[in-house]
């Protein structure tokens, strides 16, 4: 059912469990006064509750003041936390005053979004909404019944939000009762009753979105309404493709990425992650285009734009997936190099730019830089001298433990592929008088039928040209010395090479 799936998608972020994660670098001022808060899954469930909507809207004001009264709560401390990206952070601590209330107050207003009231000692929590208009309000509830006992003063947006939660809880109870009957007998009448419940929820959602277009609660409801898929003609395969394309085009129809309040909700991060990392074809160009779409949509909300630009830059800087460094280079060239990340420290910006400049010539599809080396007898040999359909450019050291582990795999690989147009151009990463043991290792391991070379005086600067930060490092090059794959393990080389050959095999 539409409403049930929407309710379930809501509850998955209404009661989140938080996993430890590294803080995103260069985060806005949030990093100066927030500390990450790890919460247990919310133990309270929303039950039936009908609140009368308050219609008084408060004018915008400076500062914030939220007064909380929680019956049955005997602790002297209460916490205010906030969703931010894919984490939750502690915003403030309040202490019980002489009147038994907790007051979160400051001269600075809170950023709009969804916040959490967190109770000691087990971090049980429930949500509050903060907007530009709702900075000063009060609420009262019971620690064991936070949803059904909740009442607000001067908080119409929060009141409507809890009214919606109450309505969902009521509809869920109705649905569960019908499903229990259905387990005993499957009838058309029961199906119609479920459809009627569904229609009531859809009508409530649409009414709420239309009546309160400026409410954060309405924006949250709208953002979690699934986009209706049209009926497409065609075969099953054609239908799958059409539905996928429609989903790509309309994924954010109900969610405004440029609404700055969305950054501080528990669903925006997951939605953007799904759009980029699940819906898209896993190709660097496609992913870069998807990220550009998200960033363009986020531009009206400067902090959201900043958050996601940093997030994606870090994600693709750390990616271990072959070829994804192209996304990193794209982000640097399109945003950082053009002054669209003014928050970046100048020294750090220089490092980011230099790193992208190193990676760009080594992207998949680029022609590998030529390097001139020396063979054991001192004669010169260059990478471009290698006449083979495929060249494995292999950087190694005789005293490298991982290289020694890789040697048996490389030997096995060569025996399997040497008659299929594959050559190994192996470079021992040693200089001057250290190159002697390179040749000893070649003889000892009986790998002299590879093409071996050294550069005792580092005239070719191969380490910088090929970004050899560790050994072993592997590149697969085609006949034109274009990079086909790179930075894979020796144990994977045979499988990857087989795929490369099949991909480049002429079609009959």
C-alpha positions as CSV (number, residue, x, y, z in Angstrom):
1,X,0.0,0.0,0.0
2,X,1.2,3.5,-0.8
3,X,0.6,5.0,2.6
4,X,2.0,2.0,4.5
5,X,5.2,2.1,2.5
6,X,5.4,5.9,3.2
7,X,4.8,5.3,6.9
8,X,7.5,2.7,7.0
9,X,9.9,5.0,5.2
10,X,9.1,7.6,7.7
11,X,9.7,5.3,10.7
12,X,13.1,4.3,9.4
13,X,14.4,7.8,10.1
14,X,12.0,8.5,13.0
15,X,13.7,6.0,15.2
16,X,17.3,5.8,13.8
17,X,20.2,3.8,15.2
18,X,23.4,5.7,14.8
19,X,26.6,4.0,13.7
20,X,30.1,5.5,14.3
21,X,31.4,7.4,11.3
22,X,34.3,9.8,10.6
23,X,33.3,13.4,10.7
24,X,33.4,15.2,7.4
25,X,36.3,17.5,7.2
26,X,35.9,21.2,6.7
27,X,32.4,21.1,8.2
28,X,30.8,24.5,8.8
29,X,30.8,26.2,12.2
30,X,28.9,23.2,13.5
31,X,32.3,21.5,14.2
32,X,33.2,24.2,16.6
33,X,30.5,23.6,19.1
34,X,28.9,20.3,18.3
35,X,30.0,16.9,19.4
36,X,28.7,13.8,17.8
37,X,25.9,12.2,19.7
38,X,25.4,8.4,19.5
39,X,21.8,7.4,20.1
40,X,20.2,4.2,20.7
41,X,17.1,3.3,18.6
42,X,14.1,5.2,19.8
43,X,12.1,3.0,22.1
44,X,8.9,5.1,22.1
45,X,6.3,4.4,19.4
46,X,3.7,7.0,18.3
47,X,0.2,6.1,19.5
48,X,-3.2,7.7,18.8
49,X,-3.1,11.4,19.6
50,X,-5.3,14.1,18.2
51,X,-4.0,17.7,18.7
52,X,-5.9,20.8,18.0
53,X,-3.8,22.9,15.5
54,X,-2.7,26.2,16.8
55,X,-3.0,28.9,14.2
56,X,-1.0,31.6,15.8
57,X,2.2,32.2,13.9
58,X,5.0,34.0,15.7
59,X,7.0,36.7,14.0
60,X,10.6,36.0,13.2
61,X,12.9,36.9,16.1
62,X,16.5,36.8,17.2
63,X,17.7,34.0,19.5
64,X,15.8,31.0,20.6
65,X,14.1,29.7,23.7
66,X,12.6,26.2,23.9
67,X,11.0,25.3,27.3
68,X,10.5,21.6,28.0
69,X,8.4,20.0,30.7
70,X,8.6,16.2,30.9
71,X,6.4,14.5,33.5
72,X,8.0,11.5,35.1
73,X,11.5,12.5,34.1
74,X,13.6,12.7,37.2
75,X,17.0,13.5,35.8
76,X,18.4,17.0,36.1
77,X,19.9,17.2,32.6
78,X,18.2,17.2,29.2
79,X,19.8,17.3,25.8
80,X,19.0,19.0,22.5
81,X,20.5,17.3,19.5
82,X,20.2,17.9,15.8
83,X,20.3,15.9,12.6
84,X,23.1,17.0,10.3
85,X,23.9,15.0,7.1
86,X,24.0,11.4,8.1
87,X,24.7,12.0,11.8
88,X,23.3,13.5,14.9
89,X,25.1,16.0,17.0
90,X,24.6,17.3,20.5
91,X,23.5,20.9,20.3
92,X,22.9,22.0,23.9
93,X,22.3,20.8,27.4
94,X,19.7,22.2,29.7
95,X,19.3,21.8,33.5
96,X,16.1,21.6,35.5
97,X,15.2,25.0,36.9
98,X,13.2,25.9,40.1
99,X,9.9,25.5,38.2
100,X,10.9,22.0,37.1
101,X,11.3,23.0,33.4
102,X,14.3,22.7,31.1
103,X,15.1,25.7,28.9
104,X,17.3,25.7,25.9
105,X,18.1,29.3,25.2
106,X,20.7,31.4,23.4
107,X,21.0,34.8,21.8
108,X,21.6,33.1,18.4
109,X,18.7,31.5,16.5
110,X,18.8,27.8,15.7
111,X,19.1,26.7,12.1
112,X,15.8,25.3,10.7
113,X,15.4,21.5,10.7
114,X,14.5,18.5,12.8
115,X,16.0,18.4,16.3
116,X,15.9,15.7,19.0
117,X,15.1,15.9,22.7
118,X,17.3,13.3,24.3
119,X,16.7,11.8,27.7
120,X,19.1,10.4,30.2
121,X,20.2,7.7,30.9
122,X,19.6,5.6,27.8
123,X,19.3,8.3,25.1
124,X,15.6,7.8,24.4
125,X,14.5,10.6,22.2
126,X,11.7,12.3,20.3
127,X,11.7,14.9,17.5
128,X,11.0,18.6,17.5
129,X,10.9,21.0,14.5
130,X,12.7,24.3,14.5
131,X,12.0,26.9,11.9
132,X,12.6,30.6,11.4
133,X,9.2,31.4,12.9
134,X,9.3,28.7,15.6
135,X,12.3,29.7,17.7
136,X,10.6,30.3,21.0
137,X,8.0,27.8,22.2
138,X,7.2,25.3,24.9
139,X,6.0,21.8,25.1
140,X,4.9,19.3,27.8
141,X,4.8,15.5,27.6
142,X,5.5,12.4,29.7
143,X,8.7,10.5,29.4
144,X,7.0,7.2,28.9
145,X,4.3,8.5,26.5
146,X,6.1,11.4,24.6
147,X,3.8,11.2,21.6
148,X,0.3,10.6,23.0
149,X,0.9,13.1,25.9
150,X,2.5,15.8,23.8
151,X,1.2,19.4,23.8
152,X,2.7,22.6,22.4
153,X,2.4,26.2,23.1
154,X,3.2,28.8,20.3
155,X,4.4,26.0,18.0
156,X,1.8,25.5,15.2
157,X,4.3,23.7,12.9
158,X,5.2,21.2,15.7
159,X,1.5,20.8,16.5
160,X,0.7,19.9,13.0
161,X,3.7,17.5,12.8
162,X,2.5,15.6,15.9
163,X,-1.1,15.6,14.5
164,X,0.3,13.8,11.5
165,X,2.1,11.3,13.6
166,X,-1.1,10.6,15.5
167,X,-3.1,10.2,12.3
168,X,-0.5,7.7,11.0
169,X,-0.6,5.7,14.2
170,X,-4.4,5.5,14.0
171,X,-4.4,4.4,10.4
172,X,-1.8,1.8,11.1
173,X,-4.0,0.4,13.9
174,X,-6.9,0.2,11.4
175,X,-4.7,-1.5,8.8
176,X,-3.4,-4.1,11.2
177,X,-7.0,-4.9,12.3
178,X,-8.0,-5.5,8.7
179,X,-4.9,-7.5,8.0
180,X,-5.7,-9.7,11.0
181,X,-9.1,-10.4,9.4
182,X,-7.4,-11.0,6.1
183,X,-5.3,-13.7,7.6
184,X,-8.5,-15.6,8.3
185,X,-10.3,-14.9,5.1
186,X,-9.2,-13.2,1.9
187,X,-12.1,-11.2,0.5
188,X,-12.7,-8.3,-1.9
189,X,-14.4,-6.4,0.9
190,X,-11.2,-6.4,3.0
191,X,-9.2,-5.3,0.1
192,X,-11.5,-2.3,-0.4
193,X,-11.2,-1.4,3.3
194,X,-7.4,-1.4,3.0
195,X,-7.7,0.8,-0.1
196,X,-10.0,3.1,1.7
197,X,-7.4,3.5,4.5
198,X,-4.8,4.2,1.9
199,X,-7.0,6.9,0.3
200,X,-7.5,8.5,3.7
201,X,-3.8,8.8,4.3
202,X,-3.1,10.2,0.8
203,X,-5.9,12.7,1.2
204,X,-4.5,13.8,4.6
205,X,-1.0,14.2,3.2
206,X,-2.2,16.2,0.2
207,X,-4.4,18.4,2.4
208,X,-1.5,19.1,4.7
209,X,0.9,20.0,1.9
210,X,-1.7,22.3,0.3
211,X,-2.8,24.0,3.5
212,X,0.6,24.6,5.1
213,X,3.0,25.2,2.2
214,X,5.5,27.1,4.5
215,X,5.4,24.5,7.3
216,X,8.5,22.3,7.7
217,X,6.1,19.5,8.8
218,X,4.4,19.7,5.4
219,X,7.7,19.8,3.6
220,X,8.7,16.6,5.5
221,X,5.5,14.9,4.6
222,X,5.8,15.9,0.9
223,X,9.4,14.7,0.8
224,X,8.4,11.3,1.9
225,X,5.5,10.9,-0.6
226,X,6.6,8.4,-3.3
227,X,6.4,9.8,-6.8
228,X,3.6,8.0,-8.7
229,X,4.9,5.9,-11.6
230,X,2.9,6.2,-14.8
231,X,1.6,3.1,-16.7
232,X,4.1,2.5,-19.5
233,X,3.4,0.2,-22.5
234,X,6.0,-2.3,-23.7
235,X,7.7,-5.6,-22.8
236,X,9.0,-6.4,-19.4
237,X,12.5,-5.3,-20.4
238,X,11.2,-2.1,-21.9
239,X,9.0,-1.4,-18.8
240,X,12.0,-1.8,-16.5
241,X,14.1,0.7,-18.6
242,X,11.2,3.2,-18.8
243,X,10.5,3.0,-15.1
244,X,14.2,3.4,-14.2
245,X,14.5,6.5,-16.5
246,X,11.3,8.0,-15.1
247,X,12.6,7.5,-11.5
248,X,15.9,9.2,-12.4
249,X,14.1,12.2,-13.9
250,X,11.5,12.5,-11.1
251,X,13.4,11.3,-8.0
252,X,13.4,14.7,-6.3
253,X,10.0,15.9,-7.4
254,X,8.7,16.0,-3.9
255,X,12.0,16.9,-2.1
256,X,13.5,20.4,-2.4
257,X,17.3,19.9,-2.0
258,X,17.6,23.7,-2.1
259,X,15.5,24.1,1.1
260,X,18.1,24.7,3.8
261,X,16.0,23.0,6.4
262,X,16.4,19.7,4.7
263,X,20.1,19.4,5.6
264,X,19.0,19.0,9.2
265,X,16.6,16.1,8.6
266,X,17.3,12.4,8.8
267,X,16.3,11.5,5.2
268,X,18.1,13.9,2.9
269,X,21.4,12.2,3.1
270,X,20.0,8.8,2.4
271,X,17.9,10.1,-0.5
272,X,20.9,11.7,-2.2
273,X,23.0,8.7,-1.6
274,X,20.4,6.5,-3.2
275,X,20.1,8.8,-6.2
276,X,23.9,8.8,-6.8
277,X,25.1,5.4,-5.7
278,X,22.1,3.2,-6.4
279,X,20.1,4.6,-9.3
280,X,23.0,5.6,-11.5
281,X,25.1,3.5,-13.8
282,X,28.4,2.9,-12.1
283,X,30.5,4.9,-14.5
284,X,32.6,8.0,-13.6
285,X,31.0,10.3,-16.2
286,X,27.4,9.3,-15.1
287,X,28.2,9.7,-11.4
288,X,29.8,13.1,-12.0
289,X,26.7,14.2,-13.9
290,X,24.4,13.0,-11.1
291,X,26.5,14.8,-8.5
292,X,26.5,18.0,-10.5
293,X,22.7,17.7,-10.6
294,X,22.6,17.5,-6.8
295,X,25.0,20.3,-6.3
296,X,23.2,22.6,-8.7
297,X,19.9,21.9,-6.9
298,X,21.6,22.6,-3.5
299,X,23.0,26.0,-4.5
300,X,20.1,28.0,-3.0
301,X,21.1,26.5,0.3
302,X,24.7,27.5,0.7
303,X,25.4,25.2,3.7
304,X,23.8,22.2,1.9
305,X,25.9,22.9,-1.2
306,X,29.1,23.1,0.9
307,X,28.3,19.9,2.9
308,X,27.7,17.8,-0.2
309,X,30.6,19.2,-2.2
310,X,32.9,18.3,0.7
311,X,31.2,14.9,1.2
312,X,31.5,13.8,-2.5
313,X,35.1,15.1,-2.7
314,X,36.1,13.0,0.3
315,X,34.1,10.0,-0.9
316,X,35.8,9.8,-4.2
317,X,39.2,10.7,-2.8
318,X,38.9,7.5,-0.6
319,X,37.2,5.3,-3.2
320,X,38.9,2.0,-3.8
321,X,36.8,1.4,-7.0
322,X,38.9,1.5,-10.1
323,X,38.3,4.6,-12.2
324,X,36.4,6.6,-9.6
325,X,39.3,9.0,-9.2
326,X,37.9,10.6,-12.4
327,X,35.0,11.9,-10.3
328,X,37.4,13.4,-7.8
329,X,39.2,15.2,-10.6
330,X,35.9,16.4,-12.0
331,X,34.9,17.9,-8.7
332,X,38.2,19.6,-8.2
333,X,38.2,21.1,-11.7
334,X,34.6,22.2,-11.8
335,X,34.2,23.6,-8.3
336,X,37.5,24.0,-6.4
337,X,39.6,25.3,-9.3
338,X,36.8,27.8,-10.1
339,X,36.6,29.3,-6.7
340,X,33.3,27.7,-5.8
341,X,34.7,26.3,-2.5
342,X,35.8,29.6,-0.8
343,X,35.8,28.1,2.6
344,X,38.8,25.9,1.8
345,X,42.0,26.7,3.5
346,X,44.5,28.0,0.9
347,X,47.2,25.4,1.7
348,X,44.6,22.6,1.6
349,X,43.2,24.0,-1.7
350,X,46.8,23.8,-3.1
351,X,47.1,20.2,-2.0
352,X,43.7,19.3,-3.5
353,X,44.6,20.9,-6.8
354,X,48.0,19.3,-6.9
355,X,46.5,15.9,-6.2
356,X,44.0,16.3,-9.0
357,X,46.8,17.3,-11.4
358,X,48.7,14.1,-10.6
359,X,45.6,11.9,-11.1
360,X,44.3,13.5,-14.3
361,X,47.0,12.0,-16.7
362,X,46.4,8.6,-15.1
363,X,42.7,8.3,-15.5
364,X,41.2,5.4,-17.3
365,X,41.3,6.1,-21.0
366,X,44.3,8.4,-20.9
367,X,47.4,7.5,-22.7
368,X,50.0,6.4,-20.2
369,X,53.1,8.7,-20.0
370,X,56.2,7.2,-21.7
371,X,59.2,6.5,-19.5
372,X,62.7,5.5,-20.6
373,X,64.4,2.9,-18.4
374,X,67.5,0.7,-18.4
375,X,67.8,-3.0,-18.8
376,X,70.3,-5.1,-16.9
377,X,72.9,-4.7,-19.6
378,X,72.6,-0.9,-19.4
379,X,70.8,-0.5,-22.7
380,X,67.8,1.8,-22.9
381,X,64.2,0.7,-23.2
382,X,61.1,2.8,-23.1
383,X,57.5,1.8,-22.2
384,X,56.4,2.7,-25.8
385,X,59.0,0.2,-27.2
386,X,56.9,-2.6,-25.8
387,X,55.1,-4.2,-28.8
388,X,52.2,-6.1,-27.3
389,X,48.4,-6.0,-27.5
390,X,48.4,-5.4,-23.7
391,X,51.1,-4.3,-21.4
392,X,51.1,-4.9,-17.6
393,X,53.1,-2.0,-16.1
394,X,54.3,-3.5,-12.8
395,X,56.1,-1.4,-10.1
396,X,57.7,-3.6,-7.4
397,X,60.6,-3.9,-4.9
398,X,62.6,-6.9,-4.0
399,X,62.4,-6.1,-0.3
400,X,58.6,-5.5,-0.3
401,X,56.6,-8.1,1.5
402,X,53.5,-7.5,-0.5
403,X,55.5,-7.8,-3.7
404,X,56.9,-11.1,-2.6
405,X,53.3,-12.3,-2.0
406,X,52.3,-11.1,-5.4
407,X,55.1,-12.8,-7.3
408,X,53.5,-16.3,-7.5
409,X,50.3,-14.7,-8.8
410,X,52.2,-12.7,-11.4
411,X,54.1,-15.8,-12.6
412,X,50.9,-17.8,-12.9
413,X,49.2,-14.9,-14.7
414,X,52.1,-14.6,-17.2
415,X,52.0,-18.3,-18.0
416,X,48.3,-18.0,-18.8
417,X,48.4,-14.9,-20.9
418,X,51.8,-14.6,-22.6
419,X,50.5,-16.3,-25.7
420,X,47.5,-14.0,-25.8
421,X,49.4,-10.8,-26.6
422,X,50.1,-9.8,-23.0
423,X,53.6,-8.6,-21.9
424,X,54.8,-7.5,-18.4
425,X,57.0,-4.4,-18.2
426,X,58.3,-4.7,-14.6
427,X,60.1,-1.8,-13.0
428,X,62.1,-2.4,-9.8
429,X,61.6,0.7,-7.6
430,X,65.2,1.1,-6.5
431,X,67.9,3.7,-7.2
432,X,71.8,3.7,-7.8
433,X,73.7,0.9,-6.0
434,X,70.4,-0.7,-4.7
435,X,69.4,-2.0,-8.2
436,X,71.8,-5.0,-7.9
437,X,69.5,-7.0,-5.7
438,X,66.7,-6.4,-8.2
439,X,68.5,-8.6,-10.8
440,X,69.3,-11.2,-8.1
441,X,65.6,-11.4,-7.3
442,X,64.6,-11.8,-10.9
443,X,67.1,-14.7,-11.3
444,X,66.1,-16.3,-8.0
445,X,62.3,-16.2,-8.9
446,X,62.9,-17.3,-12.5
447,X,61.0,-14.4,-13.9
448,X,63.6,-13.3,-16.5
449,X,61.2,-13.8,-19.4
450,X,59.3,-10.6,-18.3
451,X,60.7,-7.3,-19.5
452,X,62.6,-5.9,-16.5
453,X,64.0,-2.4,-16.1
454,X,65.3,0.0,-13.6
455,X,66.0,3.8,-13.5
456,X,69.0,4.1,-11.1
457,X,69.1,7.9,-11.2
458,X,65.3,8.5,-11.4
459,X,65.7,10.5,-14.6
460,X,62.3,9.4,-15.8
461,X,60.6,10.5,-12.6
462,X,58.3,7.4,-13.0
463,X,57.3,7.6,-9.3
464,X,55.8,11.0,-9.7
465,X,54.4,10.3,-13.2
466,X,52.6,7.2,-12.1
467,X,51.8,8.2,-8.6
468,X,53.6,5.2,-7.1
469,X,53.0,5.7,-3.4
470,X,53.3,2.0,-2.5
471,X,54.3,-1.3,-4.1
472,X,53.2,-3.3,-5.9
473,X,51.4,-1.0,-8.2
474,X,49.8,-2.2,-11.5
475,X,48.5,-0.6,-14.6
476,X,46.9,-2.5,-17.6
477,X,47.6,-0.7,-20.9
478,X,46.3,-1.5,-24.4
479,X,48.3,-1.5,-27.6
480,X,48.1,2.3,-27.8
481,X,49.3,2.4,-24.2
482,X,46.0,3.8,-23.0
483,X,45.1,2.9,-19.5
484,X,42.5,0.2,-19.4
485,X,42.6,-0.6,-15.6
486,X,44.9,0.1,-12.7
487,X,45.7,-0.4,-9.1
488,X,44.4,-3.9,-8.8
489,X,45.9,-6.7,-6.8
490,X,48.0,-9.4,-8.5
491,X,45.6,-12.0,-7.4
492,X,42.8,-10.2,-9.4
493,X,44.9,-9.6,-12.5
494,X,43.9,-12.7,-14.4
495,X,40.2,-12.2,-13.9
496,X,40.4,-8.5,-14.9
497,X,42.6,-9.3,-17.9
498,X,40.1,-11.8,-19.1
499,X,37.3,-9.2,-18.9
500,X,39.5,-6.7,-20.7
501,X,40.3,-9.1,-23.6
502,X,36.6,-10.1,-23.9
503,X,35.5,-6.4,-23.9
504,X,38.0,-5.5,-26.7
505,X,37.4,-8.6,-28.7
506,X,36.2,-7.7,-32.2
507,X,32.5,-8.4,-32.7
508,X,31.7,-11.0,-35.3
